[in-house]
Amino acid sequence: MENVSNHTLQINAWIGLCQLDRTFPDSLRNLGYTVDIIDPDFVHEGTKVNPDLILTSRAHNHSIVIDCKSKTLDEEQNEKYEAIHHSPTFLLTRGVVSSAESTEDYDAEFAYSSFADLSVNPFLPDNDFAVVHFDEDANQYIVRTIEDYEFNLDELQSTFPIFTGTRRLPTEYYPFDVGTNEDDYRQFTISILQSTVHVALAQDTFDVDDLLEDAHPLWVDLDANLKNELRSHTKTILSEYQQQGLDEHIQKIQAGSTDEWKVVSKSLQALQRKVDEFVDDVQTKLEQTSLDDFE
């Protein structure tokens, strides 16, 4: 696995806390939390909101809305999240959250998350958000909430601090992001090309969704807008692949209203050998692609 950004590492760490994994604590899984949606993008009170992750426990009928930060906060974001923090049922009525019961006891809390200590950040809001610090020491990460910025759900708050017992954070649950860091673009390109080989070994033809489902373990949990962005980038990778004269290996065919692809090379090993040299070339093009290019 290539290096990925701290932002992607944080998302993986939160998901990891919801998984049964011998090498990482499953503290949130023990409370029933599962991944509800990744990178949700919705409008609340006329304002676009885009947290990174929502985890939901059906057992507690409770969701955690998480925004993974570096060191930067701003008041506008605080105001947007505070509005949701105090009207959580909106997440149910708009279908943003799907894993909770639509009953009066449903609740959701917002949390900032960071590898940095945000306790002295001048833009921390004056409210009851939870703020979580992934604090790294010599042997492990200690996941703790900052004093005065804790979760309201007692059972959830009592799980902190979480001692990971390892400095290895998982990377396999959310293997790449886009739009955050060049390392993620590189990992994304590598993953898609590796999936091209995997999928081609299993079926004669494939489309971009086949590749993304193979490359992203939680593809089904991604927000629809993020899926469209990744589909667009995957088409860019495949198109660049052809333009660089590599269509001796994969070839676009028309199947109904959508493009499909097939491997034409007799040697998939030859295809894989060319992956590394191709990655550097396409990475720059992906980083330069804006949202407007595929809307």
Disulfide bonds with the S-S distance in Angstrom:
none
